[in-house]
Amino acid sequence: MFRHLATTIRRRSTGILRHHNNHYHRSARYKHPQTPNPPSPPKPPKAPQKPQTFTFHDVTWEDPYSWMSSLQDKVAMRHMDMYMEQEEKYTEAVMSDTERLQTKLQSEMASRLNFDLSTPPVRWGPWLYYRRVEEGKQYPVLCRRLASLNEEFISHKSPSSGFDFTSGKKIEQKLLDYNQEAERFGGYAYEELSEISPDHKFLAYTMYDKDNDYFKLSVRNLNSGALCSKPHANRVSNLAWVKDGQALLYVITDENKRPYRIYCSMIGSTDEDVLLLEEQDENVYVNLRHTKDFHFVTVNTFSPTFSKVFLINAADPFSGMTLAWESEGIVHCILEHHQGCFYLFTDAAKNGQTIDHHYLLRSPADSSSNPRIWENVFIDDENLVIEDVDFCKSHLVLITREGRNHRICSVSLPLPDGKQAVHLRELQPYFLPLPKHVCNISPGPNYDYHSTTMRFTISSPVMPDAVVDYDLSNGKWNIIQQQNMLHERTRILYGTALSSAIAEKTTNVKFSSMNDVKSEDENLWNDLSEFYACEHHNVSSYDGAMVPLTVVYSCKNRKDNQSPGLLHGHGAYGEILDKRWRSELKSLLDRGWIIAYADVRGGGCGGKKWHHDGRRTKKQNSIRDYISCAKYLVEKEIVQENKLAGWGYSVGGLLVASAINCCPDLFRAAVLKVPFLDATNTLLYPILPLTAADYEEFGYPGDIDEFHAIRKFSPYDNIQKDALYPTVLVSSSFNTRFGVWEAAKWVARVREQTIYDPKHPVLLNLMTDIVEENRYLQCKESAMETAFLIKAMDS
């Protein structure tokens, strides 16, 4: 597949060529020009084997490649460096015949990059905040301007226009230049947290210190631009402003990256930061956030056995913490405050019974009961799932789901005083307009508690993400950012007249009680469903569970039962599979590929039970669901037999690799990106710190049943011997959550134990650490993956 097939050249025997005309006679010796033999395919590197024996729960196994994870062994790391060099050269050699294709694909993908040089400005109080990229710079600049100057200011569209030529005044304020931050942190600028103080005077932010592998806290004075003398803390995981911006609370982690201490720092004071909380139990984790009105800070503490929420009065952070709510086990819980009432959004068990989805509770803030009494806001409705909630001063916004239909609705606040739960319809909700085929709705930053405008990102498999502002007071809405692929195309083909006419259409539309936008409004969204179809299927798994399968294809280029296909999967942590439109996949769609998404158990598409049915001892359900979807695509002739590829990122790599172990002949190829492949050793002997959530997801190896389950689904431990595996591209990096050694060990063992076939190479691709920060490097990586898949199908 990945070599030029050597062909046997039949040499015609030389001899006398005679023409049977008596008037013509010639004798000659003639040889056909010989076609040079194609070069032999490159041979894969062979990793050194240094077998080490492990025993746990009376099970003994041998690991010949455990040395790859011996980070403290300098000799082993030198060997690892040399081995990685060999792998890099092998991958380059195998992919050398796709260089022109990669260049073409990279050009295609780069041409689709969204060249917006700024994020959409976010309004908070009198200011508009945004990030923009300056010409020739790698990292953005955080800026703000007064909202009152918005009409005359165009900096978010044209970065050079930070100057108002009409008034002759500079009306943009640079708050933080991340290019300068990169100089502070060894040429690398990665920010995790960023919080503006409620008085708009300070910025608290954390930058990744690559040399020490932690996030460092800094506070900058926004009026002077100078760094404050304190706090300067390392290993910071959370921030929250208190005392109207005069003080900052922050959480630090221990050496194992467990958040365990909360400090309070008075800005401008020379006093030492005050320790407010320290959790010494190694199983307890700490998190904090401020309520949207900045009246309280909520402190969440959780362990495998309990979850608790405490309250700190933001006006007096030294007055102590008050317990507001507690539950058994690890549960999700967010507490908000609105005009004298606390609201709690959680998925905790009710009356000892596990609940499949989140629900909303409320309790008067001045309640003196101990423990605090919480009342349900809504009557349970099995057909209505509340996915998320958001608050502003005047409205409660709910993101809901009915089956596969996603909706957003708003409810006026305050809610009725009665203590009885009500049906949502009784509160006369307004449903906001949405396009077709919505697969996810994400709330925006929505910092401004007093604003009636709320921002959401709307995602679809057949539409570029749309960032939409909804004004809840009057029903108007506006798409403030969306990649305009079709309009750009129109502008090129038909001039600017039609494009301009489209652009001039208003996006102010009254509230709709329907989920989809009315037909006359459909042209307001840059929807691609005219060109790319989106189908929904339900696939019966091995035990009868119905697994949602989404299929996307080009209406023009799809060929019945002749199309290659790419099946995405994730299935962990209760997270929703990312089915958003991705412009790099357009290169496959336009070449007739089918792109499919399997929402297997363990993911977040079906509530808590769906998640729990695909984790720990039930992880095999995720794998078998994925295999069922793969077989369905082939059996229903959606994808041509022997032309199906798998794709998995992070723990999705575990899913796809495990499916390959079970059914190697079902897949022609696979792409595994920074995959989790060595589950047994990672969970037993973690090199990088793991959290309680990781063990809740994959199992506690100390439990014998869960240990055997881990051994059964761990891809590294279940490679079939003497089987022919598909061609696989494994991409990893030295700076990933799952170390590069996991990928290297799996690749080495697959080559060692399976049938070697140069037409089915297993490649290890080392990505650079800055790929995520550079869109052009992302294009290069995506082009290589796409070329790899096309080559695998064509050979």
Secondary structure as UniProt FT lines:
FT   TURN            22..23
FT   STRAND          52..56
FT   TURN            57..58
FT   STRAND          59..63
FT   TURN            64..65
FT   HELIX           66..69
FT   TURN            71..72
FT   HELIX           74..94
FT   HELIX           96..98
FT   HELIX           99..111
FT   STRAND          122..124
FT   TURN            125..126
FT   STRAND          127..132
FT   TURN            135..136
FT   STRAND          141..146
FT   HELIX           147..152
FT   TURN            155..157
FT   TURN            159..160
FT   STRAND          163..164
FT   TURN            165..168
FT   STRAND          169..170
FT   STRAND          173..177
FT   HELIX           178..184
FT   TURN            185..187
FT   STRAND          191..196
FT   TURN            198..199
FT   STRAND          202..209
FT   TURN            210..213
FT   STRAND          214..221
FT   TURN            222..224
FT   STRAND          236..242
FT   HELIX           243..245
FT   STRAND          247..253
FT   TURN            255..256
FT   STRAND          259..266
FT   TURN            267..268
FT   STRAND          274..278
FT   TURN            282..283
FT   STRAND          285..290
FT   TURN            292..293
FT   STRAND          296..302
FT   STRAND          306..313
FT   TURN            314..315
FT   HELIX           317..319
FT   STRAND          321..328
FT   STRAND          333..338
FT   TURN            339..340
FT   STRAND          341..346
FT   TURN            351..352
FT   STRAND          359..364
FT   TURN            365..366
FT   STRAND          375..376
FT   TURN            382..383
FT   STRAND          385..391
FT   STRAND          395..402
FT   TURN            403..404
FT   STRAND          405..412
FT   HELIX           424..427
FT   STRAND          430..431
FT   STRAND          440..443
FT   TURN            449..450
FT   STRAND          453..460
FT   TURN            461..462
FT   STRAND          463..471
FT   TURN            472..474
FT   STRAND          477..482
FT   HELIX           485..494
FT   HELIX           497..504
FT   HELIX           519..524
FT   TURN            529..531
FT   STRAND          532..540
FT   TURN            542..543
FT   STRAND          546..554
FT   TURN            555..557
FT   TURN            560..562
FT   STRAND          565..569
FT   TURN            573..574
FT   HELIX           583..585
FT   HELIX           586..589
FT   TURN            590..592
FT   STRAND          594..598
FT   TURN            601..602
FT   HELIX           607..612
FT   TURN            613..614
FT   HELIX           616..618
FT   HELIX           619..635
FT   TURN            636..637
FT   TURN            641..642
FT   STRAND          644..649
FT   HELIX           651..662
FT   HELIX           664..666
FT   STRAND          669..673
FT   HELIX           679..684
FT   HELIX           692..698
FT   TURN            701..702
FT   HELIX           704..713
FT   HELIX           715..717
FT   TURN            721..722
FT   STRAND          727..732
FT   HELIX           740..753
FT   TURN            758..759
FT   STRAND          762..766
FT   TURN            769..770
FT   HELIX           771..773
FT   HELIX           775..794
//
